[in-house]
Amino acid sequence: MLINHDTRCALDSVTELVNTSGQGDEPDTLQDLAALERFVRRNDISDVGRLGEADLAAVLEVRERFAEVFAATGTAEAARLLNAMVAAAGTTPRLTDHDGYDWHIHYFAPGSSIADHLAADGGMALAFLVVAGERERLRRCEAPDCGRAFVDLSRNRSRRYCDSRTCGNRLHVAAYRARRREAAER
C-alpha cells in the first residue's frame, strides 16, 4: 500500500495520540498543557498557535473519537465515526508547501484549533485507509499486557505487536523459555 509522507505523519500522530491514554498499567501521558506541547513538537504539527486548557480538553475528546475508530467493529461504523469527526472539524482541503516539504494537502482550515487540526488531518488519513479497503490495518497490540494502537503497514498485513523489539520480542522470549522448560521436564 502506497502512503504519502503527510498521510503517514498523520497516521503516526493519530496512533501516538490514542496511545497517550495509557494501556494496561501505563498512565495517561496527556494530562496537562506541557504534555500537549511536547506531543505537538514530537509530531512536528504545524500551524498551532498558543495552547490553552480548552485545547487540551478538546484534544482529549478527539483522542476518544480516534480510539472509537480503532475499536469499530465494521467499516460502516468506522466510516460513520470518521465522517462525523471530519465534518465537526470543518475540513478545508488546501495545498501548501511549508517547512521544506514539497506540495501537500492540509485538511484543516487556517487558524484551526489543535483539536480540529488533528481531527481533520488524522481523520482523513484514516479515511484513506477505509476507502482503500484497508481498515483492518488499524490494530491493537496482541501482547496480553499491552493493547497499544498501531497501523499495520507491513506488506502482508501480518504485524501483531505495536513494537517487535519490545512486545514481540518479549513474547517470543517467553514462548522460547516455556518450550525449554517443557523440554527439560520430559
N, C-alpha and C positions, 0 to 999 in steps of 0.2 A: 504494500500500500504506500503510495507516494503522499507524503505530508510536507507542506512547505514550512519554512522556518517559523513564520508567525503562528501557524496553527499548532506546531509543536510547542512553541513557547507558551501559548495559551493553555494547551493540554497539561503541560508541566505545572503551570500556575494553578490550574483547577485541582490537580491531584495534590499538590502541596497544601492548598487551602483546605481541602477536605481532610487531609491528614493532620492539620493543626488541631482538630477536635480531640485528638488522642485516641488511641486504640488500646484495649486491654488495660494494662497498668500505666500506660503513658498518660501524662497530664495534658490538658488543653494548653497549647502553646500560643494562643492568640487571645490573651486576656486583657491586654492594655494597649495603649497607643504606641508605646515603644515597640512592642511586638509587631504591630501592624506596619509600622515604619520599616522595621527590619525585613518583613515579608515583601514589601514594595521594593526595597533595594535589592534583595536577593533575586527577585524575579524581574528586575530591570523594567518595571512598569512605568511607562512614560505618561506625561500629561496629568500628573497627580499634583494637585495643589496642597495647601495646608490641611492636615488631617485633624479631625476632632472626634469627640466621643460619639457623635451621631454617625460618623463614618464607620467607626468600629462596630457599632450595633448593626448597621446596615450590611456590613461585610459578613458578620456572623449569620445574618439571615440568608444571604446569598450562599454561604457555606452550607447551610442546611438544605437549600434547594439543590445544590450540586450533589450532596450526599443522597438525596432522593432520586436523582437521575441515576447514580451508580446502583442504587437499590431497586430500580424499576424492574418489574417482572416481565415486561414486554416492550416491544418497540413502540407501540401505540401510546403506552403510558410515558415512556421516555420522551416521545415527541410532544405530548401534551405538556409535560413539565418544562421542556425546553422552549416551546412556543410561548408559554406564559412568562418565562423568565426573560427572554429576549424582547418580548413586547413591553414588559414592565420597565425594562432598561431603556426603552426608546432608541433602539438601534438606528444608527445613521451611518451606513457604509460610506467611507471616503478613502481615496488614495492618498498616501503620504510617503515621504522618503526622509525620515529624520534619523539623527544619531548614527550616521554612517551606514544605515541599512538601505538597500535598494527599495524600489517602489513596492508597497504592500498595502493591504486594506486594514483599516481600523473600523470596527463596527460601533464604537461608542461615539456619541456626539462630543464635539469640542467643549471642554469645560464640565464634562460629566463628573459625577462623584466617583470615587474609587469603587464603590459597590456596583454602580451601573457599568463602569468600565469592565470590571471582572465578569459581570453577568452577560454583557453584550459579547465581548471577545471570547470568553470561555464558553458561553452558551452556543455561539456559532461554531466554535471548534468541535464541540460535542455533537452539534447538529450535522456537521460534515461527516462524522463517523456514522451517524444514524442513516443519512442519505446514501452513504456508500455500502450500506448493509453490514456494517462492522460494529454494531452496538455491543456485541459480545466481547469486544476488546476492552470494555470498561469492566474492570475486575477488582476484587478484593483479594489480598494475600491469603493463601490457603494454609499458612502456618497457624497452628491452633491458638497461639497466644498473640497473634498479630492483627490481621484484618485491615491493614492499611490499603488505601485505594491506589490503583495504578492503571495505566493504559498499556495493554499488551501490544506493542508494535513489532513483535517478532514476526518473521515471515510466515511461519506455520501456526501462529496463534497458540503457542504451547507454553507460554510463560505462566508459572503458577505462583510465584512469590514476588513480593514487592522489590526485593533485592536478593539476587542469587548469592551474594557474598555474605549476607547476614542470615536472613531467614532460610533460604535454600540450603546454604552450606551447613547451618546448624541442624536442620532436619536430616540432611544426608549423613552427617557425622553421627547423629543419634541412631539412625537406622543401621549404620555400619556397626556401631558398638553393640546394638541389640543382636545383630546377626552373629557377631563374635562371641557374645555371652551364650547365645543359644548353641553355637557350635561347641563351645567349651563344656557345656553341660551334658553333651551327648556321650 
